[in-house]
Amino acid sequence: MTRHWGGRGWGQALAVFLLSVSCILKPEPGYAQRIKDLANIAGVRSNQLVGYGVVVGLDNTGDTLNLTGLTLSNVMSVLGLVPTQGFQTKSAASVMVTATLPPFAKPGQTIDVTVSALGGAKSLRGGTLVLTPLKGGDGQIYAMAQGNLLVGGAGGSAGGSSVQVNHLSAGRIPAGATVERVVQTQVGQGDFIELELKETDFTTASRVSDAIELNFGKGVAIALDARRIQVKAPADPGQRVAFLSRLENLTLTPASPTPKVIINPRTGSVVMNQLVTLDSCAIAHGSLSVVVTSEQRVSQPAPFGAGQTVVTEQADVQVKKESGELVVLPASATLNDVVKALNAVGATPQDLLAILQAMKASGALKADLEVI
């Protein structure tokens, strides 16, 4: 028997079919990102530089280290002056100079440097860094630094009183170092380059490989593991640069990040991402405080007695315990619900650290805990 569908029947069937297809093809939550935001090109990296130098021109706020005086004597010798004795002046200070050498930096380019006091210098404000060589991990000199410091703080003292705003023993010199040596950077070996994901994830590595093959052809990219993707690139340098420009701007939807809660026990800070969820649980949290007070008393002997006056210390120890009410937290699917549930406990940020650890141990908190 053949069944004939009316107009309304066909409409209902089509709606059900389209709903089913949309459920199957519906992408998981996420947003598109460029490959350059997800991965780095292997071999393209910065290098750290460090050097020892002296800052001069301080307003009697430097140090009196023997090392500072010896360094100044060496500087004077290089300039053709032979000092009769070592310098002992508070207008100079020994400092460590650090900088980051970016990839592909060429001789003559300038980079920023950070200058930090080594000794007991009170302030580097108004100082000038004397010519300082900056070395890499291999002991070679890659840059020379010199210039006037920019210190973001301020301070003063008089009559035993002092005031200080921000940090005075460190500063920066914008464009304070000149690159003198090239660090050879190899962008891939032979016909291949490698992309290194910033976060290890098999799903993201597979999606990056698929996005590259979708735009450049089958067999161009292969995911070697959860972090590295090998890509076949043109051998000609000009074509390779254009190829990498197109490659790093390809967009894709990466795998959803891991639910995570970041805890800083030193400051009591708690930060969580939007994927954190919470199962139903009950919490009772109380406070226990121990207060120790000390009072000095004088014990004197009787008049015309043979004893001596003695100062004694009397301690008073009190233990206070506040009762904690049992609070039931419902299952929460969004970050806003999790925050409302935790606020219902009424705990301080320091108490919240212990509560989150206990919730994680019980399995109620669906997130990774990371202590920084």
C-alpha positions in Angstrom: 0.0 0.0 0.0 1.4 3.4 -1.0 1.1 6.1 1.6 0.5 9.6 0.2 1.8 12.6 2.3 -0.2 15.8 2.4 1.4 19.2 2.4 1.3 19.4 6.2 2.8 15.9 6.5 5.7 16.7 4.2 6.3 19.9 6.2 6.5 18.1 9.5 8.8 15.4 8.0 11.1 18.0 6.5 11.3 19.9 9.8 12.2 16.7 11.7 14.8 15.9 9.1 16.5 19.3 9.2 16.5 19.3 13.0 18.2 15.9 13.0 20.8 17.1 10.5 21.5 20.3 12.5 22.0 18.3 15.7 24.5 16.1 13.9 26.4 18.9 12.1 26.2 21.4 14.9 29.8 22.4 15.8 31.0 22.3 19.3 31.3 25.6 21.2 34.4 27.6 20.4 35.7 30.4 18.2 38.1 30.6 15.3 41.7 31.4 15.9 44.7 31.9 13.6 47.4 29.4 13.5 49.9 32.1 14.5 47.9 32.4 17.8 48.1 28.7 18.4 51.5 27.7 17.3 55.1 28.9 16.8 57.4 28.0 14.0 60.2 25.8 15.2 63.6 27.6 15.3 62.1 31.1 15.4 62.8 32.1 19.0 64.2 34.9 21.1 67.4 34.7 23.2 68.2 36.1 26.6 71.1 38.4 27.2 72.8 39.5 30.4 75.6 41.7 31.5 77.2 43.5 34.5 77.6 47.2 34.4 77.8 50.4 36.5 75.2 53.2 36.7 76.8 56.7 37.5 75.3 60.1 38.1 73.2 59.1 41.2 72.3 61.7 43.8 74.1 60.1 46.7 71.8 57.0 46.5 74.3 54.5 45.1 76.3 51.7 46.9 79.8 51.5 48.3 80.7 48.0 47.1 84.3 47.2 46.4 83.1 45.7 43.2 81.7 49.0 42.1 84.9 50.9 42.9 87.0 48.2 41.0 84.7 48.4 38.0 85.0 52.2 37.9 88.8 51.9 38.1 88.8 49.6 35.1 86.5 52.0 33.2 88.9 54.8 33.9 91.8 52.7 32.8 90.1 51.9 29.5 89.6 55.6 29.0 93.4 56.2 29.4 93.2 57.4 33.0 95.0 55.5 35.8 93.4 56.3 39.2 95.7 56.4 42.2 93.2 54.6 44.4 89.9 52.8 44.2 86.7 54.7 43.9 84.4 54.9 46.9 81.5 57.0 45.9 77.7 56.8 46.4 77.1 58.4 43.1 77.5 55.0 41.3 76.0 51.6 41.7 76.7 48.0 40.4 73.8 46.7 38.3 72.8 43.7 36.3 71.6 44.5 32.8 69.2 42.1 31.0 67.6 42.1 27.5 65.8 39.9 25.1 67.2 39.5 21.6 64.3 39.0 19.2 64.6 36.5 16.3 66.1 37.8 13.0 67.7 40.8 14.8 70.5 42.4 12.7 73.6 44.4 13.7 72.6 48.0 14.2 69.1 47.4 15.5 68.2 48.5 19.0 66.5 46.7 21.8 65.2 47.7 25.2 67.2 46.8 28.4 66.3 46.4 32.1 68.7 47.6 34.7 68.6 46.2 38.3 70.7 47.2 41.3 73.0 44.6 42.8 74.2 46.2 46.0 72.6 48.5 48.6 71.7 51.3 46.2 68.7 53.2 47.5 67.7 54.5 44.1 68.8 54.4 40.4 66.7 57.5 39.5 68.6 59.9 37.3 71.4 57.5 36.7 73.3 56.7 33.4 74.4 53.2 32.5 78.0 53.1 31.3 78.8 51.1 28.2 78.0 47.4 29.1 78.5 44.3 26.9 75.6 41.9 26.9 76.4 38.2 26.5 74.3 35.2 25.5 74.3 31.7 27.0 77.4 30.8 24.9 79.5 33.6 26.4 79.6 35.6 23.2 78.8 39.4 23.1 75.6 40.1 21.1 74.8 43.7 22.1 76.2 46.8 23.8 74.1 48.8 26.2 74.3 52.4 27.4 71.9 55.2 28.2 69.9 57.1 30.7 67.6 55.1 33.0 63.8 55.6 33.3 62.7 54.8 36.8 59.0 54.7 37.5 59.3 55.4 41.2 60.1 58.5 43.3 61.1 59.0 46.9 62.8 61.2 49.4 64.1 61.3 53.0 64.9 63.9 55.7 65.3 63.9 59.4 65.0 60.1 59.7 61.7 60.1 57.8 61.3 58.8 54.3 58.7 58.3 51.6 58.8 56.1 48.5 56.5 55.5 45.6 56.9 52.3 43.5 60.3 50.6 43.0 63.5 52.7 42.8 66.2 50.0 42.4 65.3 49.0 38.8 64.6 50.8 35.6 64.6 50.5 31.8 66.4 52.1 28.9 64.2 52.1 25.8 66.3 51.2 22.7 69.3 51.2 25.2 71.3 48.4 23.5 72.6 48.0 20.0 72.8 44.6 18.4 76.4 43.6 17.4 76.1 40.0 16.4 73.6 37.9 14.4 72.0 34.8 15.8 71.5 32.4 12.9 67.9 31.3 12.7 66.9 28.3 10.6 63.3 28.3 9.5 63.0 24.6 8.9 65.4 22.0 7.5 65.3 21.1 3.8 61.8 21.0 2.4 60.0 21.0 5.7 59.2 23.3 8.6 57.6 22.4 12.0 54.9 24.1 13.9 55.0 23.8 17.6 51.7 24.2 19.5 51.8 26.5 22.5 49.6 24.0 24.4 49.8 20.2 24.0 46.6 18.8 22.5 46.0 16.0 20.0 42.7 17.4 18.8 44.2 20.9 18.1 47.2 19.3 16.3 44.9 17.2 14.1 42.7 20.3 13.3 45.7 22.4 12.4 46.9 19.7 10.0 43.5 19.4 8.4 43.2 23.2 8.0 46.6 23.3 6.2 45.7 20.4 3.9 42.4 22.0 3.1 44.1 25.2 1.9 47.4 23.8 0.4 46.5 20.3 -0.7 46.6 16.7 0.6 49.9 15.5 2.0 51.3 19.0 2.8 50.9 18.6 6.6 51.1 15.8 9.1 50.7 15.9 12.9 53.8 14.2 14.4 52.4 14.2 18.0 50.3 16.3 20.3 52.5 19.4 19.8 54.4 19.2 16.5 53.0 19.5 12.9 55.4 18.9 10.0 54.6 21.0 7.0 56.1 20.8 3.5 57.2 24.3 2.4 58.8 25.8 -0.7 62.6 25.7 -0.7 63.0 29.1 -2.3 63.4 31.7 0.6 61.0 34.3 -1.1 58.3 31.7 -1.7 58.8 30.2 1.8 58.1 33.6 3.4 54.9 34.1 1.3 53.9 30.5 2.1 54.4 31.1 5.9 52.5 34.4 5.7 49.4 32.5 4.3 49.9 29.6 6.7 50.0 31.5 9.9 46.8 33.5 9.0 44.7 30.3 8.4 41.9 30.1 10.9 40.4 27.1 12.7 38.4 26.2 15.8 40.8 24.7 18.3 39.8 22.1 20.9 38.0 23.4 23.9 40.4 24.4 26.7 40.6 22.4 29.9 38.4 23.6 32.8 40.9 25.1 35.2 41.1 27.0 38.5 44.2 29.0 39.2 45.1 29.5 42.9 47.7 31.9 44.3 47.9 31.1 48.1 50.3 34.0 48.7 47.7 36.6 47.7 44.5 34.6 48.1 43.6 35.1 44.4 41.4 32.6 42.7 40.8 32.7 38.9 38.7 30.2 37.0 37.7 29.9 33.3 34.2 29.7 31.9 34.3 25.9 31.5 34.4 25.2 35.3 31.3 23.2 36.4 30.1 22.0 39.8 28.3 18.9 41.0 25.8 19.1 43.8 27.6 19.0 47.2 27.3 20.1 50.8 29.9 22.3 52.5 30.4 23.3 56.2 33.3 25.6 56.8 34.3 27.1 60.2 37.1 29.4 61.4 39.6 28.5 64.1 41.7 31.4 65.5 44.4 31.3 68.2 45.1 34.6 69.9 48.3 35.0 72.1 48.7 38.1 74.1 51.7 39.0 76.3 51.8 41.4 79.2 55.0 42.5 81.1 54.7 42.9 84.9 57.1 44.1 87.5 57.6 42.0 90.7 59.0 44.0 93.6 60.1 42.6 97.0 58.6 43.7 100.3 60.0 46.9 101.8 63.5 46.4 103.4 63.4 42.8 101.9 66.4 41.0 100.5 64.8 40.3 97.2 65.3 42.1 93.8 62.9 43.7 91.4 62.2 41.3 88.5 60.3 42.0 85.3 58.0 39.0 84.4 56.0 38.2 81.4 52.5 36.8 81.6 51.0 35.2 78.5 47.3 34.7 77.7 46.3 32.2 75.1 42.7 32.1 73.7 41.3 29.8 71.2 38.2 30.9 69.3 36.2 28.6 67.0 33.3 29.8 64.9 30.7 27.3 64.0 30.1 26.7 60.3 26.6 26.1 58.9 26.1 23.3 56.4 25.4 24.8 53.0 24.1 22.8 50.0 25.5 23.8 46.7 23.4 22.8 43.7 24.9 21.5 40.5 26.1 24.4 38.4 26.7 24.4 34.6 28.0 27.9 34.0 30.7 30.0 35.6 28.1 32.5 36.9 26.3 29.8 38.7 29.6 28.5 40.2 30.5 31.9 41.5 27.0 32.4 43.0 27.2 29.0 44.7 30.7 29.7 46.2 29.6 33.2 47.4 26.7 31.5 49.2 29.2 29.9 51.5 30.3 33.3 52.7 34.0 32.3 52.9 37.0 34.7 52.7 39.4 34.3 49.7 41.8 32.4 52.0 39.1 30.1 53.1 38.0 29.6 49.5 41.4 28.0 48.7 40.8 25.2 51.2 37.2 24.8 50.1 38.1 24.4 46.4 40.8 21.8 47.2 38.3 19.8 49.3 35.7 20.1 46.5 38.2 18.8 44.0 39.2 15.9 46.2 35.5 14.9 46.6 34.9 15.0 42.9 32.4 17.8 43.0 34.6 20.4 41.3 35.0 19.6 37.6 38.2 21.4 36.9 42.0 21.1 37.2 43.5 23.0 40.2 46.8 24.8 39.5 48.8 26.5 42.3 51.1 29.4 41.2 
